[in-house]
Amino acid sequence: MNEIDTLSDSLLGEIAAAQDEAALEQLRIAALGKSGSVSALLKTLGAMTPDERKEKGPLINGLRDRVQGAITERKEALGQAALDARLAAERIDVSLPVREGPEARGRIHPISQVIDEITTIFGDMGFSIAEGPDVETDDLNFTKLNFPVGHPAREMHDTFFFAPDANGERKLLRTHTSPVQVRTMISQEPPIRVVCPGRTYRMDSDQTHTPMFHQVEGLVIDKKANFGHMKWVLEEFCKAFFEVDSVKMRFRPSFFPFTEPSAEVDIQCSRKGGEIRFGEGDDWLEILGCGMVHPNVLRKCGLDPDVYQGFAWGMGIDRIAMLKYGMPDLRPFFEADIRWLSHYGFRPLDLPTLTGGLTS
């Protein structure tokens, strides 16, 4: 066996044994590179006699061709093997359902959803959103809302009071969002059209009450606002919120220190089969309280009741959420049970709109 045959067998064996493309590239350089073993043989052709070149030229060129062919073939085999391994590793069983991503598994809490629905409806009517702090002064929570100092009505809310400060004054957790209305009347010139959603606090806990709950109140102040305007606003809200074509409402005389006259509002409903449906039936369900803003409240907020008048209303967000979505108990709203939230929650990308539907 001559030198060329020995080199051929050696190179072809190494090429066949190469385990990856990196090792194969090193063999190519060692054989066919500028300083490779096959390249060195090709360089000797120039120094040979014509007879020697005629004899050894075809042998050396044949060696080069065999090595190049073996490298190409081995490279294709390694590439195919790598592709097969990748396909096996990335194989997907299409018979199984695709796992939902976090954007699909996540849920919007019903309270957040209902607040979005409320603000969408009143925003379409031209109302702005007003907010205020949860910790309030006695003056803003009671006095400016026509609760005289020492009046028993202050106690009917079961208020959470803080310890007295150096001046003997006690701050408190607001018992309603009405202080936001007061802040708005003090800081803005009429006309005023705002809704005030937020957390409120009272010492109460049962199936339909919790120490912390959510309210939304509305306020309209201008020179001509009247009870008829308020009735229209509330009817339009109930039709949009409960997604019915028509509603029947009745206004029963009531008492609130901050409105005069005051009324409790009932909405027509059906209770057949233990399910509450609005816009039909012969039953009634109390849903909110309302009234014309008391002149004393206007005076305490720096507005002249001989020039300005207005109306206000308030309702429990948790309560209307329970009525609309059939939730029997208020307490799970605050228990952070992922199973409850998965059942009653809303998909985060399904934003409520009046055109697309509040619960689409």
N, C-alpha and C positions, 0 to 999 in steps of 0.2 A: 504494500500500500504506500503510495507516494505522499508527499507533503500536502498536496491539495486535497486528496481524499481524506486524509487524517483531519485536516482543518475543517473540511465540510462536515464530517460526522460529528465533530466536537460542537461546531456552531449549531447545527440542526438539532442536536440533542438538548443543548441549553435553551434554544428557542422553544422547543416543545415542552420543556419543564418550567418555563416562566409562569409565575402565579398571578401576575397582574401587569397592567400596561406600563407601570413605572419600571419594573424589572425588564420588560421587553424593550423599552426605550434605551435602557443602559446597554443591553446586548446589541442593539442596532448601532449605537455610537461606537461600541468596542469593535464591531466588525466592519461597518461601512462608513464610519466617521472619517474625518480628515486624517486621523492617526490610527485608524482601524486596521485590523489584521488583513482583511480582504483588500482594502485600499492600498496597503503596503505592497501586496503582490501585484496589483495593477500598475503601480509605479515602476516595477522592475521591467515592464514590457519595453520601455524606451531604451534600455541598455542592452537588449537582446539582439542577436543577429536575426536577419529575416527568417532563417530556417527555424530558429528557436521560437521566434514570435509566432510563426505559423503553427508550431506544435503546441506551445503552452498558452497562446492567447485564447483559443476557444475554451480551454479548461478553466482558466482563471475567470473569464467572463461568465462561463456557465456556473461557476461557484457563486459569483456575485448575484446572478439571477436567481439561483436556488435559495440563497440566504434572504434576498428581498421578498421572494414569493412566500417563504416560510414565515417571515415576520408579518407580512400582510395577512396571511391566513390565520396565524395565532392571534393577531390583534382583533380580527373579526370574531374569533371564537371567544376571546375574553370579554369583548363588548357584549356579545349575546348572553354570556353567562351572567354578567353584571345586570343586564336588563331583566333577565329571568328572576334573579334574586330580588331586585327591586319590586317587580310586579307581585312576587309572592309576599313580600313584606308589606306592601301597600294595598293588598287585596281588600275589597269592601264587600261585605255580605249584603247585597241589595234586597234580600228578603227581609231584613230587619228594618224597623222604622229609624229615620234619622233622628239623632238626639237633638233636642231643642237647645239653642244657645241661650245665654243669660238674658238677652233682650226679649226672648219669647217666654222664658220661665218666670221672669220677674213680674210682679203685680203692683198696681197702684192701689193704695188703701181706699176703701169706699168713701171715707171722709174727704180725702184729697180729690177724689173723682167728683163728689157732689159739690164741693166748693168750686171746682172748675166749671161745673154745669151752671151753678148759680151765677157766678161772675160772667159767664158767657151770655146768659139770658138778660141780666140787667145791663151788661155792657152794650147789648144790642138796643136797649131802650135809652141809652145815653147816660147811664150812671157811671160814676167813677168809683174806684175802690179806695177805702180809707182804712188805716190800721192804727193801732195804739198799743201801749205797753200792757202787759198782764198785771203788773203791780201798779195800783192806782192810789190816789189820795181819797180820803173820805169826802172831800169837797166835790171832786169830779164824779165820783161814783154815786153819791147820794145828794148832797146839799144842792148842787146846781141842777139836779133833776127833780127838785121840789120835794125832797124828803127832809122835813125839818129835823133839827138836832133833837134827839130823844124820841123821835116818832117811832112807834112800834113797827112800822113798815120796814125800818132798817133791819130789824131782827128776823123778819119773815124770810129773808134770803139765806139765813144760816151762814153768815159771812165768815171767811177765814181772815182774821185780823192778825197783824204783826204786833210785836211788843211796842209800847209807846216810845217815842224818841225823847230827846232832852226837853222838848217843848210840850210833852204830854200828848202829842198827836200820833195816831196810829194809821199806818198804811195798811192796805188790804189787797187780797187777790180779787180782781174785779168780778162782780157777780153777774154782769151782763156786758155787752159791748156798747152800751149807751154812752159811757164816757168818751168813746171815739166820736160820737155825734156831737158831744159838748165841745171837744177839742176842735172839731171842724167848724162849728158855729162861731167859736171864739177867733179862729185863725183865718176864716174866709168870709168874704162878702157874698151875700146872696146874689143871684140864685145858686142854690146848693142842691145837688142830686148825688148822693153817695150811698153805697152799701158797705157795711162794716162786718166782715166775717172774722171769726177768731175764737180763741179758747176762753172759757169762763169757768168759774169755780164756786161751788156751794157744797155745804156739808150734807150730802145726801147720797145714798147708795142702795139701789135695788134693781129689779129687772129692767126698769125704764129710766133710771137715774144713776149718775156716777158723780163722784166729787169733782171731776174735771170733765167738761163737755164742750160742745161747740155751738155757737149761735151765729146767726146773721141778722143784722138789723139794717133797715133802710131809712133814709131821711130825705125829705124834699122841703126846701124853704124857698119861697118867693112871695110875690105880692098877691097871687091869685090861686095858689094851691088850695084844693078843697077835697072834701070827703069823696066826691064822685071821681076825681082823678085817682085817689088812692084805690078805690074799688076797681077801677080799670087796670091799674098796675098789678094788683094782686091777682086778678082774674087771668091776665095775660101770662103772668109768671106761672101760675098753677097749670095752665094749659100746656105751656112749653115744657115745664119740668116733668110733669107726669105723662107728657106726650099723648094727650087726648085732644079731640076736636073741640070739646066744650065742657065747661064745668058750671055747676050751680053752687053758689056760696051764700051763706046767711051770716049776718052781722048781729051779734047779741050784745046788748049794753053790758059794760063791765067797768072796772076801776083800775087805773094805773096812775100813780102820783104825777107822772110826767106828761100825760095826755088828757085832753078834755075837749069833746067827749071821747070815751074809750070804748073799744069793742073787742070781743072775742070772735074769731072767724071760724066757721065750720064749713066743710066742703062735702058735697054730696058723694056718697059711696055705696057700694054693694058689699055685703059680707057673706055672700052665699058660698058654701063649701069651705068656710073658714079662711077665705082669701079676700083681701080688701082690693076692690077695683074702683077707680075714680071715674067720674063722668057718667055713671049709671047707678041704678038702685034707688032705694028709699031711705037709707040710713044716712047719718051725719057723723062727721069726725072732726073734732077740734084740731086746728092746724097751726094757728098763730094768733097773736094779739096785735092790736093797732090802735090808732087814734090820731086826733089833731094835736099838734104840739101845744102843751100848756103855755099860756101867756107868761106865767112866772118863769118857766124855763127859758123862754126867749129873752126876758129881761135880764136874768142872771148871766146870759151869754152875750149881753151887750146889744141885743136886737130890739127894736121898737115893735111891740105887738100890735100897735095901731097902723103900722106900715107893712109888716111882714107876718105871714102865717105859713103853716106847713103841716105835714103829716109824717108819721113814723110808724114803723111796724117791726116786729121781731119774731123769729121762729128758731126752733132748735134744728141745727143741721143734722145731728145724729138721728133725731126723730123722723125727719122727712126722708132720710136715707133708709131707715128701717121700713117706712111705709112703702117707698118706691121699690125696694129690692127684696122685700119679704124676709127681713131679718128679725127673728123673734125675741132676741135678747140683746140689750145694749152692752153688757159687760165684755163680751168677746172682742168688741171694737178696740179694747185697750190691753188685751192679754198677749198680743204678739204671737199667736198660734199660727204657724206657717200653713197648717192644713186649712184653717178657717180662711186665711188670706188667699190661699190658692183657689178656694171655692168662690168667695165673694169678691175677690179683687178684680182689677181691670188691667188689660194689656197696656203697657206704657206707651205704645205708639198709636193707640186708638183714642185720639184726643177728641173731646166733645165739641161739636159745632152745630149751629142751628141748621145749616144746610145739609150736613152729612148725618145728623142725628146725634143726640146727646149720648146714647148708649151703643153707638155703632162700633 
